[in-house]
Amino acid sequence: MLSREDFVFRFGGVFEHSPFIAERAYDAGGLTEPLTASGVHAALAAVFRAASPEERLGVLRAHPDLAGRLAISGELTEDSRKEQSGAGLDRLSPAEHARFTELNSAYVEKYGFPFIIAVKGLGKEDILEAFETRIGNGRDEEFATATAQVEKIALLRLTSMLPEAE
């Protein structure tokens, strides 16, 4: 079994900039060898769900805006950069970029956290459509949707890192 330090080093970024989730999952025990994407995800997601609302909000706030300032300045985490690039968000027209910027600002102002969506398999049009639909949600509904998307992103990241059980 990995040491706590190695586990946190390897999986501490699965939930964006939130190593406390990996720390608590390791400390809770229950992780068994061989580590699989679904097994580690179950442990991490359980910690995320048990975290206080303020801690979960912190995880949401750790996510970057889609096609936002961090993407332009090259300051995204490697996972976020790959995810956004794969969805074409690094190749927006000036008009598309302006629309994303407008929606990002309105969304953060309304909800207090950035718009979060698992972009794998989606194109910029799909993301924009979801953005425009979800900005009409109530705060509780959107908080629940965003946390579910964070868990989906975590599973996608883990799937690229670990095998599944045979």
NORPEJO-V801848 format. One record per backbone hydrogen bond with DSSP energy under -0.5 kcal/mol. NH is the residue of the N-H (numbers start at 1). CO is the residue of the C=O. Records with the same first field share a line. If there is no record, write none. Layout:
NH: CO + CO
This chain:
7: 3
8: 4
9: 5
10: 6
11: 7
12: 8
14: 11
16: 14
18: 12 + 15
21: 18
22: 18
23: 19
24: 20
25: 21
26: 22
27: 23
28: 24
29: 25 + 26
37: 163
40: 36
41: 37
42: 38
43: 39
44: 40
45: 41
46: 42
47: 43
48: 44
49: 45
50: 46
51: 47 + 48
56: 52
57: 53
58: 54
59: 55
60: 56
61: 57
62: 58 + 59
63: 59 + 60
68: 65
72: 68
73: 69
74: 70 + 71
75: 70
76: 70
81: 77
82: 78
83: 79
84: 80
85: 81
86: 82
87: 83
88: 85
89: 84
91: 88
97: 93
98: 94
99: 95
100: 96
101: 97
102: 98
103: 99
104: 100
105: 101
106: 102
107: 103
108: 104
109: 105
110: 106
111: 107
112: 108
119: 117
122: 119
124: 87
127: 123
128: 124
129: 125
130: 126
131: 127
132: 128
133: 129
134: 130
135: 131
136: 133
137: 134
142: 138
143: 139
144: 140
145: 141
146: 142
147: 143
148: 144
149: 145
150: 146
151: 147
152: 148
153: 149
154: 150
155: 151
156: 152
157: 153
158: 154
159: 155
160: 156
161: 157 + 158
162: 158
